[in-house]
Amino acid sequence: MTDHANASHAEQKEAAALSSIVASTGMTIAKAVAAVLTGSLGLLSEAIHGLLDVGATVMTWFAVRIAEAPADDQHHYGHAKIESVAALFETGLLFVASGWIVWEAAHRLMGHGETVEVTPLAVGVVVVSIVVDFFRARHLKKVAEATNSQALEADALHFSSDMWSSMVVLAGLGMVWAGFPLGDPIAAIGVSAFVCLAGWRLGQRTIDSLMDAAPHGVDARIRAIAERSAGVVAIERVRARPSGAKVFV
């Protein structure tokens, strides 16, 4: 990959991470305000989840900047693994958020907590959140695929799960409006389920990267290339180590 291409990828990743920070901050503030005004646990859980999102996206922004630093005497394979470390930390935040949501939802299901008031503001915030999450997840996924960025891929997965969890919150508000007040804490538990699923998927990919698991199919591809090369008698073993957008063979 040329230096120009590397610079272009770095700029794309930084721009995507910055736009993600702006979107996360704006939606978190809106959800927090709506949660306070309505007493909705579903919205409050989304606001807390959003606060973790802001921290995760800021960390992602720093990670993609550090990842572009060239190899040095201490880091012979470059600094791209920092993206995997950032993604692993984000996974931990997802599970922490899930634990708190489930605990608070169980508390309300036992008859404790506030009465939820369904308002146009609450519904509007959730609908806008779904739209924003859809477009930012699609944009992040596109940039992650173009630059092979694990940190941005983690963000894309994160915000895709946010979109679905917001749909669950919207369903919970609908149940409260229809006269079923337990719909809100049940929806909050649904949110935690989506969050855990996203965390599990993200964690598996991240750990594979940190454990230097070879990309799928790379062994066969390298063998095929080597066997076509003049002078190759036999191939005993292929070793491949991914590091960001590069694979060292």
N, C-alpha and C positions, 0 to 999 in steps of 0.2 A: 504494500500500500504506500502511495507517495505521501510526502510531507503535506502537500496541498490537500489531499483527501483526508488525512488525519486531522488537519486544522478545520476542515469543513465539518467533519463528524463531531469534533469537539464543540464547535459553535452550535450545531444542531442540538446536541445533548444539553448544553447549558441553557439555551433558549427554551427548550421543552421543560426543563426542571424549573426555571424561573416562572413560566406561565402556570405551572402546576402549583407553585407556592402561592401565587396571587389568587388563583381559583379556590384553593383550599382555605385560605384565610378568609376570603369573602363569604364563602358558604358556611364556615364554622361560626362566624359572628351572627349570620342570619338565623341559623338553627338554634344557637344559644338564646337569642332574643325571643324567638318563637316559643322555645321550651319554657322559658320563665313566664311568659304571658299566658300560656295554655296549661302548664303543669304536666305536659306529656312526657312520660318516661321514654317513649320511643324517640321523640325529638331530642330529649336530653342525651340519650345514649348516642344518637347520631352526632350531636354537638361534641361530646367527649371524644368520640371516634374521630371526628373532624380535627380536633385539637391535636390528637396523635398524628393525624395525616400531615398537619402543618410541620410538626417536628420531623416526621419522616421525609417530607419533600425537601426541607432545608438540608437535612443530612444527605439526601440524594444529590442535591446541587453541589455540595462540597465534595461528595464522592466522585462525581463525574469530572470535576475539575482536577482533583488529585490523580485520578486514574490516567489522565493524559500525560502525566510527567514521564519523561523517558527513563529507561533503565539506568541504574547507577551501580557503584561498587557493592552496595548492600542488597539491591533489588535487581538481580540479573535478568529477571523476566518482566521488568517494568512494575507499574503500580496498579494495574487493572483489577487486582483482587480486592482492592478497597471497595469496589462496587458490590462484591459478594458479601463483605463484612457489613456494609450498610443495609443490604437486603435482609441479612440474618437478624440485625437489630430491629428492623421494621417488623419482621415476623414475631419477635418477642413482644413488641408493642401491641400487635393484633390480639395475641392471646391474653395479655393483661386487660385490654379493653373488654374482651369477651367475658372474662371472669367477673368484672365489676357489673356488667350489664345483667348477667344471669342472677347474681346475688340480689340486686335491686329489684329485678322483676319478680323473683320468688317472694321477696318481702311484700310486694304489692299484691301478689296473688293470695297471700294469707290475710288480706284485709287491711293492710296498712298503707299509708301514703296518700297523695293528693288526688282530688277529683280532676279528671282531664276535661278541658273545655276545647271543643273543636271549633276553630275559627277559620275564616277565609285566609288569614295570614299564615296559619300553620300549614294549611293545604297548599297555599301558593309557594311557600318556602320549599316544601318537599318536592313539588312538581318541578320547580326551577332547578333544584339539586339534581334530580334525575336527568334533566336535559344537559346540565353542565357536566355531570359525571360521564354521560354517554360520549360527548364530544371530546372531553379531555382524555378519556381512556383510549379512544380510537386514535387520537393524535399521538399520545405517548407510545402506544403499541407500534404505530407506523415508524416513529423515530427510533424506537428500540430495535426494530427489525433491520432498519437501514444501517444502524451503527453497531449492532450486536451488543447493546448495553444492557447488562443484567439489572442494574439499579433502576433504569427507566422501565424495563419489563416488569419489575416488581411494582413500581408505581402504577403501571397500566392495569395489572392484575388487581391491585388494591382498589383503584377507583372503579373498576368494573364491578367488583363486589359491593362497593358503596352504592352503585346504581340499583342493584337488586335489593339491597337492604333498605334503601329508601322506599322502594315499591312496597316492601313489607310494612314499613311504618305507615305509609299511606293507607294500606289495607286496615291496619290497626285503628287509625283515626276514623276510617269509615265504619268500623264495627262499633266504636264508641258513639258516633253520631247516630247509629241505628239502634242504640239502646243497650249495647253490650259492653260495659265499662272495662271488663277484663281483657278486651281486645287489645288494649294498649300494651300491658305487660307481656301478653302472649306475643305480640308483634316484636317487642324488644328482645325476647328470647330468640325469635326468628332471625333478628339482626345478628345476634351473637353467633348463631349457627352459620350464617353466611361469612362472618368474620373468621370463624375457626376454619372453615373450608378454605378460604383464601390463604390463611396462614399456613395450613398444612401443605397446600400445593406449592406455595412460595418457599417454605422451609425445605422441602425435598429437593427442589432445583438448586437452592443456595448451598445446601450441604454437599450435594454432588459436585458443585463447582469448587468449593473449598477443599474437598477431598481429592481433587484432580481427576474426577471421573471423565473419561474420554468422551467426546461428543459421539452421538449415535451414528454408526456407519463410517466413522473416520478410519478405522482399522482397515476395512475392506478397500476403501478408496486409495489409501496410501500403498497398500499391497499391489493394487492394480497398476498404479503409476510406476512403482518400483519394478514390477515384472516386465513392463514395457521398455524399461531402460536397458541399453546395451551393457553387457558385462555383468549383469546381476545373475548369480548362480542360484541362490536360495535366500529366503527371508526367514530368519529364526523368530524374530519378535518385533512388533511395532509398538512404540511407546509415544503417546500423545498427551500433551498437557495444555488445557485451555487457560488462557489468561485474557479476559476481556474479549475483544474482537479478534485476537490472535490465537492460533493453535501452534504450539511448539512441538515438533515431531522429531 
